[in-house]
Amino acid sequence: MNRRSFLTAATASALAPALFAGRAAAEATFNYDALAALRAGLNESTSQVMSTASYMMDVLGPRLSGSPGIRKSGEWVVEKMKGYGLTGAALEPWPTDPTGTNNGFSRGWANSKFYLAAVSPNSFPISGMSVSWTPGTKGLVSGECILVTDTDEKTLKEKYAGKLRGKWILGQAPTVMRAQWDAVAKRYTNDQLDALEIPARPPENGTPAAPPGPPPFMPPAPGAFNRNTWFFQEGALGVFATNKGHGVVNVQGGSRTDLPDAQIPRIAIEAEHYGRIARSVQQGQPVVVEADIRNEWYDNPDMFNVVGEIRGSELPNEVVIIGGHFDSWHGATGATDNGGACSIALEAMRLLQSTKAPLKRTVRVCLWNGEEQGLIGSRLYVAKHFGGVRGVPVAGNVRGNVAPMTRDHSRFQAYFNLDNGAGSIRGIYSQGNTAIAPIFRDWISPVRDLGVTHVSSRSTGSTDHVSFHNAGLPGFQFIQDPLEYEPKTHHTNLDFFEALQPEDMRRNSVIMASFAMLAANHPGKLPRHQRPATDATIPPPAAAAAAPRTP
Ligand SMILES: [Zn+2]
């Protein structure tokens, strides 16, 4: 899931005419034998989803966009899909970027060595990871730590000019941490799911004005004072940052356009290690830290999405897509964000193929690249195949600033995305498309015993179904139990295989396969929302590339 989360009641969508044939007609098309056959995916001895997830996460590792790792993993998935008997299994290259910036990835990046330890007055290892697209050290280096919490240019220069050479900067106060009083992992209660499904009634005396939200993020103006750049100019060794606590550290990326040799190493470390060093310094005890960190850079890496499909028997040009994003952050192996969902989508395809599920329309799996940097892979794919996407300069296919609609835009059936951690599917967001809600209610009836009970009228964002929705195509995201996602695994050093819950994974693969089959065999096209007037929810790739990330 992309970081810019939001959840809003969609009220603005004008609805397409309700084209659905009604409950009785929809249910008459269900092939209950075929739906029951998909339940082979619930059986621990016949499901392959955890084995797929283990190889993807444990053997192949993290899949940072534009890194050699994601390419290696993509090639493995293509072979796996061919083994399932899917057609068209391939790494589909992103369209050529006519602006010459490789769609925002002029550089790929990977960490190949990470050694960080305190050596004086006590020796202890420090857990952490480089922020991606920042440099490592120049071999083995050693220096004292200094706590610098000031942020404004004048104070910094008065207090620290000429005093930072050869030092590690602790750029923030130590985290104030409290015990974890509440359970870290949670499932949705029925009341919480009801609240997602039933819009709150307005109060009797009108709706009070909403409090103002946070100001929109603005990247620093070119030439504005940048603290990390000044630390670099002063000759500091690197900057340590921290967050979260309880052994959890969020590790994301820096600017993909800054030159490797013109920026300071930035390293996210665990709050407990950071705190020990910072408090020792506050006690007047100098702490010396040594490091040997190697980060590699790759010019203009090949960018691609991973695709494969089962051709439809009657309407092969009409397509249902299931998927999630293939790219991950690099501090762990990206299990809950979003390799688990990729394993589920692959298992759903395997179940459809191995049970010879009858499919009138084509079912395709797409695993997206560049989601974490602004849904880039899915936007480019929608622009190329269907059109209707704003602000994507697809080569030879630009009319104004919007990719023109293709014939496949009208033929498209639906996209189903999974990217809210590792939790069991409990329902689906209808993205304000009220005409589709009764159809989804029919579709959840065969999987209701697996815990799928609710159809929310709300919109959810920050992941790849938004690329379809913004182009006027039906794109949906499932409601999932949150489990440990926000406190523990989302973009952190703990997003490993262990966070995947096998029962939830097996259920999700059956549910995803069921939805794909029902959409593929639905009598007629699914009702559509009107294409929204603006893409308010995601920044264009250029802004995403320039935006500095925490830490
Ligand atoms: Zn994410």
Residues whose N, C-alpha, C, O or C-beta is under 5 A from the ligand:
A	BS01	ZN	M1 N2 D337
